[in-house]
Amino acid sequence: MARVVIDPVTRIEGHLRIETEVNGGRVTDAWSSGTMFRGIELILRGRDPREAWIWAQRICGVCTTVHALASVRAVENALGIDIPDNARLVRNIIAGAQNVQDHVIHFYHLHALDWVDVTLALKADPAKTSQLAQSISEWPKSSATYFKGVQDRVKALVASRQLSLFSSGDWGHPAYQLPPEANLLAVAHYIEALDMQRDFIRIHAVLGGKNPHLQTYLVGGMSTAIDGNEPEAVINPERITLFNELAARAKTFVQQVYVPDVLAVASFYKEWFGYGEGLGNFMAYGDFPSGSINDPSDFFFPRGVILGRDLATVHPVDPGKIAEYVTHSWYEYSVGDQASRRPAEGETSPKYSGPKPPYLVLDTDAKYSWLKSPRYDDKPMEVGPLARTLVAYASGDAQVKKSVDAVLAKFNAPPTVLFSTLGRIAARAIEADIMVEKLPEWIAQLDDNMAHGDVRIHNGDKWDPESWPKSCAGFGLEEAPRGSLGHWVEIENKKIVNYQCIVPSTWNAGPRDAHGQRGAYEAALLNTPIADPERPLEVLRTVHSFDPCLACAVHVVDGKGRSYGREAEAVPDSEGTTSLPADSAALYKAAVQGGL
């Protein structure tokens, strides 16, 4: 028996440690550990609820806008605020664009190198690569001359010995199975995807003022001016034309490059439809409302829960059944660490008890992660594109069913093969394909509203805090690219008194709970084959298939303990810098005793 450790897991956002036990060339047990302290909820205490989204959005610079949207929804839910139709459409377009860009980045720039051996691209015949490219797609960049140029660029990198991101791969690993020509094709599209995603996300720069961290959200709507007769307005006929052009280019890339590449790579790794299955429980909050956010029956992505791999039944989602354990997490609950707490009553009380860096040994029988363990009805859940696709498929969504069945037909496989590492990859491609078809519809609706004189984009009826109740609470649910995201807020005397987030990577990457139930990563890694324990590439394939975002799941606080909250009187430190209030300082001190 061997203990195989990957720390840090790279090509993700944040800091993740994966430990596995390997027996007979296969993973027999696994542990997922987030190695940063979570502190964003503490930062939000004492603040004006209307500015919560600004701070919450800084949870991550990759997911960018998703936390802003969940945050404004939570505050709007607490205060009973509805938003105008134009605000709904702008939010849908922003979130939809994030979905497409994120999936393209994941496949090419975060995950492709688990399947693609860049060094073999140097041995490819560009003419044969051209034939391969033209056999799977109508993408115009497919000539032998084009691929020869890409190959020459890679050779120049090798000759310079400045390989950058290509310098630390597991090149030559026996688990790589693509022929040289497929590797050259993938490397070429890896480079093209850099340009595609940079161009496409200009939608965010226009609608949000910048990217990442868009600046135009408001509780009650958006601050994005819309006026068909005003050239200076952010949304005008010229900008509608730009949005349509960007969406059209993204659609071409997704349908002629991304989707064909996923299918081509999968055809060489069919056995991976049998690895990475995991929990068999899937949850999706649903998203992209056609009307009110309070009517999930009208969502573009449907809401539901699938239990025990049963695609015949989709259960409704009851947010009241969501809770978190800290039994194996470096936190403590006032009710004891064997109990769970609903996020509306959640606590963020760090208590570090693990080893000092570099974490050579984790006591996995005790607490071993900064991630909590979310559960739905006391069951672990997988969230993300696969969960959304399965819920939509099992719900009978015609568009999703058509796309999924087309993929399954190419491999002559039943729907159960989607419960796998390759299933997650395929689900992302399917979702991106569906989303690039939907974006023009929202853009057209926005254009139509503007043409008919409907330029209302913010509801300011309850903007004045004097109109608020003395105390209230609410939650905002969203389907971020990586999965089900929820923010919970409690407001009292016009200030935030408690704020909790449960993010997709907390659902998927969390440790065991009080009942010993594994999280999604830990369960999915079981039975993974390991050809070389010194280079556990196969472990990375399954972990990366979830697209981890540990910056979302765990957050750092200032190394000097400086507070950005307003919940108590500040205390100056020895350098005259304002530090944490006395009660929070005690928690912070406990958190860093291990040297973090």
N, C-alpha and C positions, 0 to 999 in steps of 0.2 A: 504494500500500500504506500502511495506517495502523496504528499500534500503539495499541490501545484498552486502557486500564488501569482497573480497578475496585479501589480500595484506600481504606478497607476495604470488604469485602463486608458489608453489614448484614443484619439479621434472621437472624442465625446466632449461635451461641455461639463466642466466640473471635475471632481476628484472621486474616483470609484476604485475600490479594491475588491477583487474576486478571488476567493479561495475555493479550491476543489480537492476532493479526495479521488485519486485515480487507482482503480484496481483492474487488472487484466486489460489494460488499454482503454478503459471507459470510465467516465465520471460516475461515481457512486454516491457522492454527496457534494453540496455546494453551499457557500455563504456569500452574501452580498453586503458590502460595508461602504457606507458613505463616510468620508473622512474629513468633512468640514462641518463646523457648527452652524446650525440654523438660527438666525436672529432677526429676520425681517419682521416677524409679527411683533417683536418687542419695539422695533423702531417705529411702528405705526401707532402704538398706544399714545393717547393724548392728542392726536392730530385731528384736524378738521376732516370729516369724512369725504368732503368734496375733493380733497387733494390726495386721497389714499391711492388712487390709480397711478399717480406720478411716481410714488415711492415703490409701489408694488411692481410696476413695470421694470424696475431695476433689478428684480430677482434674476433676470437672465438677459444677456445680450444676443442670444441666438433665437430664442423663442420670441423675442422683442415684444410684440404688441399684445400677446395673449393674456398676460396678467393685467394689463390695463383694462381690457374688455371684461374679464371676470370681476375685476374690482368695481368698475362703474355699475355693472349689473347687480353686484351685491348691495351697494349703497342704494341704488334705485329700488331694489326689492324691499329694503328696509323702510324706505321713505314712501313707498307706493307711487313711484314716478313712472309714467309711460313716456316713450320717446316717439317723435314724429317718424313717418315712413321713410323720409330721406335719410335720417340718421341710421335707421335699420339697414337701409341699402348700403350706405357708406361703410358701416361696420361689417356687413357681409362681404363686401368687395375687399376690404382690407384683410379680413380673416381668411377669405378664400385665396387671395394672392399669397398670404403667408403659408397656407397649406401646400400650394403648388411649389413654391420656392424651397420650402423646407424638405419636401420629399425628393426633389431633384438633388439638393445638396447632400442629403443623407445617402442616396444610392451611389453617387459618383465620388463624393469627397470624404465621406465618413466610413463607408462600408465596402466600396468596390475593391479596395486593396486586400480584403479578406479572401477574395475570389480571383483576383487578377495578379499575375506575376509579371511585373513591369519588365524584368530582365529578358523574358521570353519574347517581348515585343521586338527586341533587337534581332531576333532570328526569323521574324516573319517575312513572308513574301508579299510585298505591297500589292501585287497583282491579284493574289489569292485573297488578300484582305478586302480588296475592292469587290471581288466576286461575292464574298460572304456578305458584305454590307448591302450590296444591291439585291441579294436574295431575301433579305429580311425587311427592307424598308425602301421607300422612295426618297429618302433624304438626299439632297443634291451633292453634299460633300462626301463623295464615295469613289472618287477616281483613284487609280493606282498612283498617279502623281501626287495627289493630296496625301495619301497615307505614307508615301515615301518621304514627303516633307516632314510629317510628324515623326517618323522613325529617325530622321536625321537630327531633329531637335533633341530627341532622347539620347542619341549617340553623343551629341555635343555636351549634354549634361554629364554623361558618364565620363567623357574625356576630361571635363573640367574638374571632376571629383567634388563637385558641389551639387549633390543630388537633392538637397532640400528635403521635401516631404517624402521623396522616394528613397531616402538613405537608410531607413531603419525597418524596412519590410522583412518578411520571412521568406525572401526570395529563394527559390529552389526547394521549398517545403514540399514533401510528398503529397500533401492534401490538395495542392493546386492541380487542376485538371484541364484548364483551357488550352487549346492549341495555340501556337504562336500568333496566328492570324487573328484569333479572337482577342488575344491580349492586346495586340496593336490597335484593333478596333476600339476596345474599351479605353485605352489610353488616349486616343484621339478624342473620344467623346467626353472623357474626363476634362480635357482642356476646353472643349466647346461649352461644357456645362458651366464653367466659370463665367464665360461671357453671357450665357443665357440668363442665369439667375441674377447677375448684376444689372442687366438691362430690364428684366421683368419687374424687379422690385422698385423701379421708379414709380410705380403706382403708389407705394407707401410714401415716397418722398413728396409726391404731390398732395395726396389726401391727408398725410400726417405731418407735413412740414419737414420731416427728416426721417431717416432710417439708419440704425435702429432707434428705438424709443420714440415713437410717434408722439406728437405734442398736441393733438387736436381733440382728444376725448374730453367730454364734459359729463358730469352727472346730469342726466336729462337729455342727452343727445351728443352732438358734435359741434365744434366751433368752425367747421369748414364752410366757408361762404359759398352759396350756390345762387347763381343768377344768370339766366340765359341772355340777358341784355347788358350785362356788365363785364367787359373784358378783364377787369381786375379781379373778378371773383375767382376763387380757387376752382370751382366747378362751373364751367361754361362750355359752350359747344366745342371749342377748340380742345379742351381737356377731355371731353367725351371721345373725340376722335383719337386722341393719344391713348386713352385707356383701351379702346377697341384695337388699336394697332399692337399694343403691348400684349393684350390677351391673345390676339391672333398668332403672334410669333411664338408665344408660350405654348399654344395649342399645337402648332406644327412641331415644335421640339419634343413635347411630351409624346405625341402620337407617332412621330417618325424616328425618334431617337431613344427616349427613355423607355417606353413600353417595349419596343422591339429588343432593346438591350437586355432588359430584365428577362424576357422570355428566352433569349439566346443563351444567357448565362445559366439560367435554370436548366436548360436542356442538357448541359454538361455536368450538372450536379443533382440529378433527380433523386439521389438517395437522401438529400437533405429535406425532401418532403416527409421524411420519416424521423427526423431529429428535431429537438427543440419544442416538443409539444407542450409541455408545461401543465398548467392548472386545469384547463378545460372549462374554466369559469370566465366569462367575458362580460364587460359592462361598458355601456356608452350612454352618456347623458343626453346625447342628441344636440343638434345645433343648426344654425342658419335658419332663423325663423322666417316664415312667410308673412307673419303678422305679429302678434304679441309674443314676447319671450315666455309668457305664462301659459302658452298653448303648445305643448310639445307634440301634439298630434299633427301639427302643421309644419314640423321641422323638415328641412331638406335631409339632414342626417337624423334618422329616427332614434328614439330613446328606448333602451331595454337592457335586460340581463339574460344571458344564456348560462345555464348551469349544467355541469357534468357532460359537456359536449353534445347536448341535446338540441339539435337545430330545429326540432319540431315545435319547440315552445319558447316564446320570448316573454319573459316576465317583466312587469312594469318596474320602474325605478322609484323607490321611496327614499328621498334624501334623509329621512329620519332614521334609516337603518345604517347609515354610514358612521363609523367610529374608528378610533386609532388606539393601538396598543403601544406601550413603551417598554414591554417586558425585556426585550433585547436591544433597547435603544438607550443612548446616553442622556436620558431625561428622567424626571421623576414626576409622578402624579400625587396630588394630595389624597386621592382615594386609594393609593397603592398601585404598584406597578404590574399587578396581575389583572387589573381591571382595564376596561377600555373606556374611552371618553368620546362623546359625540363632538364634532368640531364646534358646534354652537356653544359648548361649554369647555372647549379645549384649553389646554395649558401648555405653555412653552417654558419649561423650567429645566435648563440644562444641568446635568450632573455627570461629568466625565469620570469614568472609572477604568478606562482602557489603558493600553501600554503607551509609552511615550514614542514619538516618532523615532525611527522610521517604521514603527509598527511591525517589527519582525515576527511577533507572535500575537494573534488575537485569541482571546478566550471566547470561543464561539458557543460555549455552554452558558456564558453570562451575557452581558451587554457588549455588542460589538459593532454598533453603527450609530451615526447621527441621524439616520432616517428612522421615522416612526413606521408602524405597521398598520396601514389602513385596511379595514375590512368592511364588507357589505353584508349585513345580516350575519355577521361573524364568519364570513367566508372570504378567503383571499380572491382577488379578481385580477385578470389581465385587462389592461386598457390600451387603447391605441388604434391605429388604422385597421389592424386585423379585427379587433373587437367591433369597431364601427361597421366594417364590411360584413362580418358575420351577422350582426344584429339586423342590418338592412336586408341581407340575403334571406335570413330566416323570417323576416317580417314581410317578405314578398315584394320588396321594392323592385319594380320592373327593370329599371336601368341598371341597378347593381346586379340583379340576377342575370341579365343578359351579358354583362361584362365578365362576371365570375364564371358563368357557364362556358363562355368563349375560351377563357384561359384553361379551364379544366379539360375542355375538349382537345386542346393542343397536346395535353399530356395523357389523355385517355384515363383520367383519374376522377375519383369521387370527391365531394366537398370536404370530406374528412382530412384530405391531405393538406388543407389550409391550416390545420392545427400544427404548425411546424415553423422552423426557421425560414424556409423559402416561402411559406404562406404569408408571413409578415411582410416580406419583401414584395411579393405579388400584390398584396392588399394595398400597399402604398402606391404602386403604379396604377392599379385600378382606380383608386381614389383620385389621384392626380388627373387621370384621363377624364373622369366624370366631372371634376371641378373645372377644368378648362372649357368644358361644354357649358357649364352653368354660369360662369363669370359674365359672358356677354349678355345673358338675360338680365342680371342685376344692373349692369351698366345701361342697358336699354330702358329698364324701368325708371332709373334715375333720370335719364334723358327725357323720357316721356313726362315725368312729373314736372321737370323744369319747363318743358314746352307748354304745359298747361297752367303755368304760373304758380305751381306748388313749390315754393322755395323754403318752406319751414324746415329747420334742421335741429332746433333745440326747444325743449319744453322747460320754461323757467318758472312754472307755476309754484314749485316748491323749492326754488333756489335759496330763498331767504330762510336762514335757520330759525327765525322767530316763528315760522309756521310749522316747525317740526314738533313731534311729540317729545315729551321729556325723555322717554327711553323707547328704543325700538331695536330690532335685529333683523338681519336678512342674509341671503346667500346669493351668489352668482355662479352659475354653472356654465361651462363652455367645453367644446371639443377642440382642444389645441391639436396641432399636428401630431404630437406624441401621445394624445389621449385625453381622458376625462380630467378636467381641471375645475376645482371648486375653491371659491373664496367665501369666508363667513365673517360677518362684521356685527359687532354689538355697539350701539351708540347710546350714550347717556349724557344729558346736558350739553348736547351739540358736539360732543367729542367722542372719539373712538376709545372704548374701554377694553375691548378685546378684538383681536383679529387673528384668523386662522386660515391657512392655505393647505389644501391637499392636492398635490400636483401629480401628473401622470407618472413621473419617475419614482415618486414615493409609493404609489400603488404597485409599480412593477419591481422596483429595486429594494423594497423594504425587507427587513430581516424577519425571522420567525416571530410568531406572536405567543401569547400565554399558553396556547394549546399546542405549540410546536409546529404549527402549520407554516410551510415555507412561503416566501413571496414568489412572484412570477419568475424572476431571473433564476432563483435558486431551484425552482421546480423544473424550469425549461432545460437546465444544464444536465439534468440526470440522464445517464445512458449516452452522453455525447462521446463519440470515439476520439481518442487522443493518439495520434501517430508518433508524436515526439513530445514527451513531457517538458523538455527544455524549451520548446517553442509551441505552446498550446494554442495554435491558430484556430482550431476548431471551437474552443471556448469563446474566442472573440467573435466568431461568426454568429453564434446565437446571442451573445450579449449585445453586439452591435445591431442585430436585427430589431431590437427594441428602440434603437436610437436614444441611448441614455442622455439625460440632461440633469446631471447632479447639481448644477448651479441652481436649478429650480427646486430640487428636493432638499438641499441643504445650503445654508448661506453663511458667510463669514461676517464677523463684526470687527470693528476697528481693533488693531493689535494693542492699542493703548487703553482700550476700554471706553473710548469716547462715545457718548450717547448722542443719537440723532432724534430721540424721542422727547416728549414734553410731559411725561407722566409724574415727575417729581422734581424737587429742587436739585440743580446740578451741583457737583462737587469738583473744584479745581484740583488737578493733580500737581505733582512737584514741578512740572514745566509750565504751570499756569494754564493748561489746557482743560477745558470742561470735560469731565469724565462721567461715567454712569452714576445715577442716583444710588444711594446707599443700598436699597434692597436689590436692585438689578446688579450692582457691583459685586455683591456677594455671590450671585448666581454666575456672573461672568468669571469671577475668581475660581469658583469650583470647576467651571468648564475648562479653564486653561491650566489646571494643576498638572495635567499630563504633558504639558509642554506644547500644546497645540498653538 
